[in-house]
Amino acid sequence: MEMVLQRARPVMPVLVIEDIGLALDLAAALRAGGVEVLEVTLRTPRALDAVAAISQAFPDLLVGAGTLIHPEQFLEARDAGAQFVVSPGCTQRLAAAAEDAGLPYLPGVMTPSEVLQALEYGYRSLKLFPANGNASVKMLKSLKGPFTGIRFCPTGGITPDNLSVFLRLPNVACVGGTWIAPENLVRARAWDQITQLAREARDIAGGLERQP
């Protein structure tokens, strides 16, 4: 999973796709903005169809399935063409399902105890969820000491205004975000605006990397 997060930096778009007819145009807009990794959440009836369509049309993209909360969803995601899976939490049954599916897995955590549990299952790349602004920044700074070598993808509450704050943290590999492709812009088919949002995120990250 570490390699997935490295490719995702700075932002892994979190996509809620209601209309399967818009999936390919949305993926193309993100790809034009420099996105290499995206997550389609399984919150809609056509989400797995969207995973399959994007995976087939854009083999150069890494397409993941997110918001997996039931063990059976892991095999469904794999069969649809997902190349990694994401969940908002981590349980023994979900970890076993990920292993059975043979997919890179990004489990969600929020507390030190949950980090320890994920470590017991063998995971060192974790999703911090929800990432609530300054409180989550403080949490990530606190986690850095006892959990060396753990890399996080904070998700939920990330915006362009606090993106650079999270990306500066040494234990943050990338962030997850819905603002890159908000539902109102998707419904409006505002593909150029979505491409621009992706480019702006990359520009913010590039500016940080150029700083001494």
C-alpha positions in Angstrom: 0.0 0.0 0.0 2.9 2.3 0.6 3.7 2.5 -3.1 0.0 3.4 -3.8 0.2 6.3 -1.4 3.5 7.5 -2.9 1.8 7.7 -6.3 -1.2 9.4 -4.8 0.7 12.3 -3.3 -0.5 15.0 -2.8 -4.2 14.0 -3.0 -6.2 10.9 -3.6 -9.6 12.1 -4.8 -12.5 10.4 -3.0 -15.3 10.1 -5.6 -19.0 9.6 -5.0 -20.3 8.6 -8.4 -24.1 8.6 -8.8 -24.3 8.7 -12.6 -22.2 6.0 -14.3 -22.4 8.1 -17.5 -20.2 10.7 -15.9 -17.5 8.3 -14.6 -15.2 8.3 -17.5 -15.3 12.1 -18.1 -14.6 12.6 -14.4 -11.6 10.3 -14.5 -10.3 12.0 -17.6 -10.6 15.4 -15.9 -8.7 14.2 -12.9 -6.1 12.5 -15.0 -5.5 15.7 -17.0 -4.9 17.4 -13.7 -2.1 15.0 -12.8 -4.0 12.5 -10.7 -2.6 9.0 -10.8 -4.6 7.4 -8.0 -8.3 7.7 -7.1 -10.8 6.1 -4.8 -14.4 5.4 -5.8 -16.5 5.1 -2.7 -19.1 2.2 -2.5 -21.8 4.6 -1.3 -23.9 4.4 -4.5 -25.6 1.6 -6.4 -23.3 2.1 -9.5 -20.0 2.5 -7.7 -18.7 -1.0 -8.7 -19.7 -0.3 -12.3 -17.8 3.0 -12.1 -14.7 1.1 -10.7 -14.9 -1.3 -13.6 -15.4 1.3 -16.3 -12.6 3.6 -15.1 -10.2 0.7 -14.7 -10.8 -0.6 -18.2 -10.7 2.9 -19.9 -7.6 4.2 -18.0 -5.2 1.3 -17.3 -2.5 3.9 -16.2 -4.7 5.0 -13.3 -4.7 3.2 -10.0 -8.4 2.8 -9.1 -9.4 1.8 -5.6 -12.7 1.1 -3.9 -13.5 2.9 -0.7 -15.9 2.9 2.2 -15.8 -0.9 2.5 -17.6 -1.9 5.7 -18.6 -5.5 4.9 -16.2 -8.4 4.3 -18.0 -9.5 1.1 -17.3 -6.1 -0.5 -13.6 -6.9 -0.8 -14.1 -9.7 -3.3 -16.7 -7.6 -5.1 -14.3 -4.7 -5.4 -11.5 -7.0 -6.7 -13.8 -8.6 -9.3 -14.8 -5.1 -10.5 -11.2 -4.3 -11.2 -10.2 -2.3 -8.0 -6.4 -2.3 -7.4 -6.6 -1.4 -3.7 -9.3 -1.0 -1.1 -10.0 1.5 1.7 -12.2 1.3 4.8 -13.2 3.9 7.4 -12.1 1.6 10.2 -10.3 -1.7 10.9 -11.7 -5.0 12.3 -10.4 -8.5 12.3 -13.0 -9.6 9.7 -12.2 -6.7 7.4 -8.4 -7.4 7.6 -9.1 -11.1 6.9 -11.2 -10.2 3.9 -8.5 -7.9 2.5 -6.0 -10.8 2.8 -8.4 -13.2 1.1 -8.9 -10.7 -1.7 -5.2 -10.2 -2.1 -5.5 -6.4 -2.5 -3.5 -3.6 -0.9 -5.6 -2.4 2.0 -5.7 1.0 3.6 -7.6 0.6 6.9 -9.0 3.6 8.8 -7.9 4.6 12.3 -8.5 7.5 14.7 -6.9 6.6 18.0 -3.5 5.2 19.2 -5.3 2.0 20.2 -6.7 1.6 16.7 -3.2 2.2 15.2 -1.9 -0.6 17.5 -4.6 -2.9 16.3 -3.9 -2.2 12.6 -0.2 -2.9 13.4 -1.1 -6.2 14.8 -2.7 -7.1 11.5 0.4 -6.1 9.7 -0.6 -2.7 8.3 1.8 0.3 8.3 0.0 2.5 5.8 -3.2 3.8 7.5 -6.0 6.2 6.8 -6.6 8.7 9.6 -10.4 9.3 9.6 -12.0 11.7 10.1 -9.3 14.3 9.8 -10.8 17.3 11.6 -8.5 20.2 11.1 -6.1 21.3 13.8 -7.1 18.5 16.2 -6.0 15.9 13.6 -2.8 17.8 12.9 -2.0 17.6 16.6 -2.9 13.9 16.7 -0.6 13.1 13.8 2.2 15.0 15.5 1.6 13.0 18.6 1.5 9.7 16.8 4.9 10.3 15.1 6.9 9.6 18.2 5.6 6.2 19.3 4.7 5.0 15.8 7.9 5.5 13.7 7.6 4.3 10.2 3.8 4.5 10.0 2.5 6.6 7.1 -0.9 8.2 7.1 -3.5 9.3 4.6 -5.7 11.8 6.5 -9.2 12.0 5.0 -12.4 13.8 5.8 -12.1 17.5 6.5 -9.1 18.2 4.2 -9.5 21.4 2.1 -7.2 23.5 0.0 -6.8 25.8 3.0 -5.3 23.2 5.3 -3.8 20.9 2.6 -0.3 22.3 3.0 -0.5 22.0 6.8 -1.1 18.2 6.5 1.4 17.6 3.7 4.2 19.2 5.8 3.9 16.5 8.4 6.6 13.9 7.9 4.3 10.9 8.7 1.7 12.0 6.1 2.1 10.3 2.7 -0.8 12.0 1.0 -4.4 13.1 1.8 -7.8 12.0 0.7 -10.3 14.6 -0.4 -13.7 15.1 -1.9 -13.1 18.8 -2.7 -11.1 17.9 -5.9 -14.3 16.6 -7.5 -17.2 17.9 -5.5 -20.7 16.6 -6.4 -21.9 20.0 -7.6 -19.1 20.3 -10.2 -19.6 16.7 -11.3 -23.3 17.2 -11.8 -22.5 20.4 -13.8 -20.0 18.5 -15.9 -17.5 21.2 -15.0 -14.5 19.1 -16.1 -12.1 22.0 -16.6 -12.7 23.2 -13.0 -12.1 19.8 -11.6 -8.8 19.6 -13.6 -7.8 22.9 -12.3 -8.5 21.9 -8.7 -6.3 18.9 -9.2 -3.5 21.0 -10.6 -3.7 23.5 -7.8 -3.3 20.7 -5.3 -0.2 19.5 -7.1 1.1 23.1 -7.2 0.7 23.4 -3.4 2.6 20.2 -2.9 5.3 21.2 -5.4 5.8 24.5 -3.5 6.4 22.7 -0.3 9.0 20.4 -1.9 10.9 23.3 -3.2 11.1 25.0 0.2 14.5 24.5 2.0 
